[in-house]
Amino acid sequence: MNSSADSPTVILDAARIRRSVQRIARQIHEDFHNADQLVLVAIAGQGTVLADRIAAELIEISDGHVLSTVLTMHKDEPLDHDISIAPDLGDQLKGATVVVVDDVLNSGRTLLYAVRYLLGYSPRTVAACVLVDRIHRRFPIRADYVGLSLSTTLQSHITVKLSGDDVALLS
C-alpha cells in the first residue's frame, strides 16, 4: 500500500495479471472444452488486450478453434451510439459459445449492453470475463470469470494498463 493517499495503489502487477490470465483461460477451457465454436468478444480498449492474451493461452492449452473479435460501443451512452463488432461474425456467432471480455466490471452497464447486442446473433451461450470485478452493481449482471474481486468505494477508480509494464491501479 502506498503511503500517500493521492498515489495510486498497485492491486495487480504483471506477474499476477499473467497468472490471472492463465487461470481464466484454464477455467474457460474446462467449462467449454466441448464447444464447437468459442468466440471471445472483447470490449474495445483494454478488453481487447486482455482477450488477445486469453485467446493465446486457450490456443496453447486446447485443440479447439478460438475466434476473437472486438465489440465497439460508447460506454457512457450505449443507447445513443452504434454498437458493432469487427469483423462482422454474424453467421459464426449463431449457435456459438461467446465469452465477452472487458478489463473492469463496475456497474455492469457495459457488459449488459454488450450482451444485449450479441443476443441478436443467437449465440448458444454467453459468459462474461473481467480482470477486475469492483462489485458495484447497478444492473443485474455478473462476471463468470474474474481475475480479482475487489470491494472499493464508489469514488475509487481502477485503471488497467496492459501494455508496457502490466499493472492494475486503484486511485
C-alpha positions as CSV (number, residue, x, y, z in Angstrom):
1,M,0.0,0.0,0.0
2,N,1.3,3.4,-0.8
3,S,1.9,5.9,2.0
4,S,0.4,8.8,0.1
5,A,-3.4,8.9,-0.2
6,D,-3.1,10.6,-3.6
7,S,-0.8,7.9,-5.1
8,P,-2.4,5.0,-6.9
9,T,-2.1,1.6,-5.3
10,V,-1.0,-1.3,-7.4
11,I,-3.6,-4.1,-7.0
12,L,-2.3,-6.4,-9.7
13,D,1.3,-6.4,-11.0
14,A,2.5,-8.0,-14.3
15,A,3.1,-11.4,-12.7
16,R,-0.4,-11.6,-11.0
17,I,-2.0,-10.4,-14.3
18,R,-0.2,-13.2,-16.2
19,R,-1.3,-15.8,-13.6
20,S,-4.9,-14.5,-13.7
21,V,-5.0,-14.7,-17.5
22,Q,-3.7,-18.3,-17.4
23,R,-6.2,-19.3,-14.7
24,I,-9.1,-17.6,-16.6
25,A,-8.1,-19.4,-19.8
26,R,-8.0,-22.8,-18.0
27,Q,-11.4,-22.1,-16.5
28,I,-12.9,-21.2,-19.8
29,H,-11.4,-24.3,-21.4
30,E,-12.7,-26.5,-18.6
31,D,-16.2,-25.1,-19.0
32,F,-16.3,-25.1,-22.8
33,H,-13.9,-27.8,-24.0
34,N,-16.8,-29.4,-25.9
35,A,-17.9,-26.2,-27.6
36,D,-18.0,-26.4,-31.4
37,Q,-17.2,-22.7,-31.7
38,L,-15.7,-20.5,-29.0
39,V,-15.7,-16.8,-29.7
40,L,-14.0,-14.2,-27.5
41,V,-15.7,-10.8,-27.9
42,A,-13.5,-8.1,-26.5
43,I,-14.9,-4.7,-25.4
44,A,-12.8,-2.2,-27.3
45,G,-9.9,-0.8,-25.3
46,Q,-8.1,-2.8,-22.6
47,G,-10.7,-5.6,-23.1
48,T,-9.1,-6.2,-26.5
49,V,-5.6,-6.7,-25.0
50,L,-7.0,-9.0,-22.3
51,A,-9.0,-11.1,-24.8
52,D,-5.9,-11.4,-27.0
53,R,-3.9,-12.8,-24.1
54,I,-6.7,-15.2,-23.1
55,A,-7.0,-16.4,-26.7
56,A,-3.3,-17.1,-26.9
57,E,-3.5,-19.1,-23.7
58,L,-6.6,-21.0,-24.9
59,I,-4.8,-21.8,-28.2
60,E,-1.9,-23.3,-26.2
61,I,-4.0,-25.5,-24.0
62,S,-6.8,-26.6,-26.3
63,D,-7.2,-28.1,-29.7
64,G,-10.4,-26.3,-30.3
65,H,-10.9,-23.3,-32.6
66,V,-10.9,-19.9,-30.9
67,L,-12.1,-16.8,-32.7
68,S,-11.7,-13.3,-31.5
69,T,-13.5,-10.1,-32.4
70,V,-13.9,-6.6,-31.0
71,L,-17.1,-5.0,-29.9
72,T,-17.1,-1.2,-30.2
73,M,-19.5,0.8,-28.1
74,H,-19.8,4.1,-26.4
75,K,-19.5,3.0,-22.7
76,D,-21.1,6.2,-21.3
77,E,-24.1,6.4,-23.7
78,P,-24.5,2.9,-25.3
79,L,-28.1,3.6,-26.5
80,D,-27.2,6.8,-28.2
81,H,-24.4,5.4,-30.4
82,D,-24.0,2.4,-32.6
83,I,-22.6,-0.9,-31.3
84,S,-20.7,-3.0,-33.7
85,I,-18.4,-6.0,-33.9
86,A,-15.5,-6.2,-36.3
87,P,-15.2,-8.2,-38.4
88,D,-18.9,-9.0,-38.7
89,L,-19.2,-12.5,-37.5
90,G,-23.0,-12.8,-37.7
91,D,-23.2,-16.4,-39.0
92,Q,-20.3,-17.6,-36.8
93,L,-21.9,-16.2,-33.7
94,K,-25.1,-18.1,-34.3
95,G,-25.1,-21.2,-32.0
96,A,-21.6,-20.3,-30.7
97,T,-20.3,-20.1,-27.2
98,V,-19.4,-16.5,-26.6
99,V,-17.3,-15.0,-23.9
100,V,-17.5,-11.2,-23.5
101,V,-14.2,-9.8,-22.2
102,D,-13.5,-6.4,-20.5
103,D,-10.9,-5.1,-18.1
104,V,-13.1,-3.9,-15.2
105,L,-16.7,-4.6,-14.2
106,N,-18.1,-1.7,-12.2
107,S,-21.8,-1.1,-12.6
108,G,-22.5,-3.8,-15.1
109,R,-23.9,-1.4,-17.8
110,T,-21.2,-2.0,-20.4
111,L,-21.5,-5.8,-20.2
112,L,-25.2,-5.7,-20.1
113,Y,-25.5,-3.7,-23.3
114,A,-22.8,-5.8,-25.0
115,V,-24.7,-9.0,-24.2
116,R,-27.9,-7.4,-25.3
117,Y,-26.3,-6.6,-28.7
118,L,-24.8,-10.1,-29.0
119,L,-28.1,-11.8,-28.3
120,G,-29.3,-10.6,-31.7
121,Y,-26.9,-13.1,-33.3
122,S,-28.5,-16.1,-31.4
123,P,-25.4,-17.5,-29.6
124,R,-25.8,-20.8,-27.8
125,T,-24.2,-19.5,-24.6
126,V,-22.9,-16.1,-23.4
127,A,-20.4,-15.8,-20.5
128,A,-18.6,-12.7,-19.1
129,C,-15.0,-12.3,-18.2
130,V,-13.2,-9.4,-16.5
131,L,-9.8,-8.9,-15.0
132,V,-11.1,-6.8,-12.0
133,D,-14.6,-7.0,-10.6
134,R,-15.4,-4.0,-8.4
135,I,-18.7,-5.4,-7.1
136,H,-20.6,-2.1,-7.6
137,R,-23.8,-3.3,-9.4
138,R,-26.5,-1.1,-10.7
139,F,-27.5,-3.7,-13.3
140,P,-28.2,-7.4,-12.8
141,I,-25.0,-8.8,-14.4
142,R,-22.1,-10.7,-13.1
143,A,-18.8,-12.0,-14.4
144,D,-18.3,-15.7,-14.8
145,Y,-14.5,-15.4,-15.0
146,V,-12.7,-12.9,-12.7
147,G,-9.1,-12.2,-12.2
148,L,-9.6,-10.3,-8.9
149,S,-12.8,-9.3,-7.0
150,L,-12.3,-6.1,-5.1
151,S,-14.6,-4.0,-2.9
152,T,-13.9,-0.4,-3.4
153,T,-15.6,2.9,-2.7
154,L,-17.7,4.5,-5.5
155,Q,-15.2,7.3,-5.6
156,S,-12.3,4.9,-6.3
157,H,-11.1,4.4,-9.8
158,I,-9.5,1.3,-11.3
159,T,-7.0,1.8,-14.2
160,V,-5.8,-1.3,-16.1
161,K,-2.7,-0.9,-18.2
162,L,-2.0,-4.0,-20.3
163,S,0.9,-2.7,-22.4
164,G,4.4,-1.9,-21.3
165,D,4.5,-2.6,-17.6
166,D,1.3,-4.5,-16.9
167,V,-0.5,-3.1,-13.9
168,A,-3.9,-2.6,-12.4
169,L,-4.1,0.5,-10.3
170,L,-6.6,1.7,-7.7
171,S,-6.8,5.5,-7.2
